[in-house]
């Protein structure tokens, strides 16, 4: 049994390690973790930039990768506490975004302002307990290459957004979006898709081009 498994299987050790890495009731790792531990576990590509006012709630027990020539703008928050966060090359994470793993974002993606991508959900089956005491469940969000997501959009856990898509500002994406599609609304629905045979964007037919 490896060290990780031993820690996970022993509640006393698990609590001690958690306290050493993160202050009580906080998500942000201690300074020593950010300076002396994370750089050995996480990957930052050549020319990548994390702006000074970005909040990086990233810990060594899950992965974090930022690809070459990618940027995370000020006032954004990145959290890998319950799942890895992987961001590709030449991708820009705009002002005030919140990214909670597990999330995978491809190359050449553009996220505008105040977008939420959360691969985490709080469990709530037991009505005798407060929701925060019931643990969490996770499902990976995937944003494929060349996609643009407009300001104030929300992408929920488990959703895959295809290649070269546009998600309109303010949309709430609750289901998968096919490649080369434009989706709008709450819940987001596909309104047009690119036809490679005709070389044109075509309006969606509800019965077979809505998000599935």
C-alpha positions as CSV (number, residue, x, y, z in Angstrom):
1,X,0.0,0.0,0.0
2,X,1.4,3.4,-1.0
3,X,1.7,6.5,1.2
4,X,-1.4,8.1,-0.3
5,X,-3.6,5.0,0.4
6,X,-2.3,4.8,4.0
7,X,-3.2,8.4,4.6
8,X,-6.7,8.0,3.0
9,X,-7.4,4.9,5.1
10,X,-6.4,6.4,8.4
11,X,-8.7,9.2,9.6
12,X,-6.4,10.5,12.2
13,X,-3.4,10.8,9.8
14,X,-5.7,12.2,7.1
15,X,-6.9,15.0,9.4
16,X,-3.4,15.8,10.5
17,X,-2.1,16.0,6.9
18,X,-5.1,18.1,5.9
19,X,-4.5,20.5,8.7
20,X,-0.8,20.7,7.7
21,X,-1.7,21.6,4.1
22,X,-4.8,23.8,4.6
23,X,-5.9,26.1,7.5
24,X,-9.1,25.0,9.2
25,X,-12.3,25.9,7.3
26,X,-10.3,27.2,4.4
27,X,-9.6,26.1,0.8
28,X,-6.4,28.0,0.1
29,X,-3.2,26.0,0.9
30,X,-0.7,27.2,3.4
31,X,2.1,29.3,2.1
32,X,4.8,26.6,2.5
33,X,2.7,24.3,0.3
34,X,2.5,26.9,-2.4
35,X,6.2,27.7,-2.3
36,X,7.8,24.4,-1.6
37,X,5.4,21.6,-2.6
38,X,3.2,22.5,-5.5
39,X,6.0,23.5,-7.9
40,X,7.2,19.8,-7.8
41,X,3.7,18.4,-8.5
42,X,2.2,20.8,-10.9
43,X,3.1,21.8,-14.5
44,X,3.3,25.3,-16.0
45,X,4.3,25.5,-19.6
46,X,6.7,27.9,-21.3
47,X,5.3,31.4,-21.5
48,X,2.3,30.6,-19.2
49,X,1.0,33.4,-16.9
50,X,-0.9,33.3,-13.7
51,X,-1.8,36.9,-12.9
52,X,-1.0,38.2,-9.4
53,X,-4.5,38.5,-8.2
54,X,-5.6,35.0,-9.2
55,X,-6.5,32.8,-6.3
56,X,-4.9,29.4,-6.7
57,X,-6.5,26.9,-4.3
58,X,-4.4,24.0,-5.7
59,X,-3.0,21.2,-3.7
60,X,-0.5,18.4,-4.4
61,X,-2.9,15.5,-4.1
62,X,-4.6,16.4,-7.5
63,X,-3.0,17.6,-10.7
64,X,-2.8,21.1,-12.0
65,X,-1.5,21.9,-15.5
66,X,-1.3,25.2,-17.4
67,X,-0.2,24.9,-21.0
68,X,2.4,26.9,-22.9
69,X,1.5,30.6,-23.6
70,X,-1.8,30.3,-21.6
71,X,-3.0,32.9,-19.1
72,X,-5.3,32.9,-16.1
73,X,-6.4,36.5,-15.5
74,X,-6.8,38.4,-12.2
75,X,-9.6,37.7,-9.8
76,X,-10.1,34.1,-11.0
77,X,-10.1,31.1,-8.7
78,X,-8.8,27.7,-9.5
79,X,-9.5,24.8,-7.2
80,X,-8.2,21.2,-7.6
81,X,-9.2,20.0,-4.1
82,X,-11.6,17.3,-5.4
83,X,-10.3,16.8,-8.9
84,X,-7.5,17.8,-11.3
85,X,-7.5,20.9,-13.4
86,X,-5.8,20.7,-16.8
87,X,-5.6,23.8,-19.1
88,X,-4.1,23.4,-22.6
89,X,-1.8,25.6,-24.7
90,X,-2.7,29.2,-25.9
91,X,-5.8,29.3,-23.7
92,X,-7.0,32.4,-21.9
93,X,-9.0,32.2,-18.7
94,X,-10.7,35.6,-18.3
95,X,-11.2,37.9,-15.4
96,X,-13.2,36.5,-12.4
97,X,-13.6,32.9,-13.6
98,X,-14.1,30.1,-11.2
99,X,-12.8,26.7,-12.1
100,X,-13.3,23.8,-9.7
101,X,-12.0,20.4,-10.8
102,X,-12.2,17.9,-12.2
103,X,-12.0,20.1,-15.4
104,X,-10.1,19.6,-18.6
105,X,-9.8,22.6,-21.0
106,X,-8.2,22.2,-24.4
107,X,-5.9,24.3,-26.6
108,X,-6.8,27.7,-28.0
109,X,-9.9,28.1,-25.8
110,X,-11.2,31.5,-24.7
111,X,-13.2,32.0,-21.5
112,X,-14.7,35.5,-21.1
113,X,-15.5,37.0,-17.7
114,X,-17.2,35.7,-14.6
115,X,-17.7,32.1,-15.9
116,X,-18.2,29.1,-13.5
117,X,-17.0,25.6,-14.4
118,X,-17.5,23.3,-11.5
119,X,-17.0,19.6,-11.6
120,X,-18.2,19.3,-8.1
121,X,-21.7,18.8,-6.6
122,X,-22.7,18.7,-3.0
123,X,-24.7,15.6,-1.9
124,X,-28.1,16.3,-0.4
125,X,-29.9,12.9,0.0
126,X,-30.0,12.9,3.8
127,X,-32.4,15.5,5.0
128,X,-31.3,14.9,8.6
129,X,-27.9,16.5,8.0
130,X,-26.9,19.9,6.6
131,X,-25.8,19.7,3.0
132,X,-22.2,20.7,3.7
133,X,-21.9,17.6,6.0
134,X,-22.9,15.1,3.3
135,X,-19.8,15.1,1.2
136,X,-19.5,15.7,-2.5
137,X,-19.7,14.0,-5.9
138,X,-17.7,14.8,-8.9
139,X,-17.9,14.5,-12.7
140,X,-15.4,15.8,-15.2
141,X,-16.1,18.9,-17.3
142,X,-14.4,18.9,-20.7
143,X,-14.1,21.9,-22.9
144,X,-12.5,20.9,-26.2
145,X,-10.1,23.0,-28.3
146,X,-10.9,26.3,-30.0
147,X,-14.1,26.9,-28.1
148,X,-15.3,30.3,-26.8
149,X,-17.5,30.7,-23.8
150,X,-19.2,34.1,-23.2
151,X,-19.4,36.1,-20.0
152,X,-21.4,34.9,-17.0
153,X,-22.0,31.4,-18.4
154,X,-22.2,28.3,-16.1
155,X,-21.1,24.8,-17.0
156,X,-22.2,22.1,-14.7
157,X,-20.4,18.9,-13.7
158,X,-20.1,16.1,-16.2
159,X,-20.7,18.2,-19.3
160,X,-18.5,18.0,-22.4
161,X,-18.4,21.0,-24.8
162,X,-17.2,20.1,-28.2
163,X,-14.5,21.5,-30.5
164,X,-14.9,25.0,-32.0
165,X,-18.1,25.8,-30.1
166,X,-19.6,29.1,-29.1
167,X,-21.5,29.3,-25.8
168,X,-23.4,32.5,-25.5
169,X,-23.0,34.8,-22.5
170,X,-25.3,34.0,-19.6
171,X,-25.9,30.4,-20.8
172,X,-26.2,27.5,-18.3
173,X,-24.8,24.4,-19.9
174,X,-26.4,21.3,-18.4
175,X,-25.9,18.8,-21.3
176,X,-23.2,18.0,-23.8
177,X,-22.7,20.3,-26.8
178,X,-21.6,18.7,-30.1
179,X,-18.6,20.0,-32.0
180,X,-18.9,23.1,-34.2
181,X,-22.1,24.3,-32.5
182,X,-23.5,27.5,-31.1
183,X,-25.5,27.2,-27.9
184,X,-27.6,29.7,-26.0
185,X,-29.9,30.0,-23.1
186,X,-30.8,28.4,-19.7
187,X,-30.7,25.5,-20.1
188,X,-28.4,26.0,-23.1
189,X,-29.6,24.6,-26.4
190,X,-27.9,24.3,-29.8
191,X,-29.3,27.0,-32.2
192,X,-26.9,26.3,-35.1
193,X,-24.2,24.0,-36.2
194,X,-21.5,24.0,-38.9
195,X,-22.0,21.7,-41.9
196,X,-18.7,20.7,-43.3
197,X,-20.3,19.4,-46.5
198,X,-21.9,22.7,-47.4
199,X,-19.3,24.9,-45.7
200,X,-22.0,26.9,-43.9
201,X,-23.6,27.4,-40.4
202,X,-27.1,26.0,-40.4
203,X,-30.0,26.4,-38.0
204,X,-30.5,23.5,-35.7
205,X,-33.4,21.1,-36.2
206,X,-34.8,20.6,-32.7
207,X,-35.3,16.9,-32.8
208,X,-31.7,16.0,-33.7
209,X,-29.4,18.9,-33.1
210,X,-30.3,20.0,-29.6
211,X,-27.7,19.4,-26.9
212,X,-27.8,15.7,-25.9
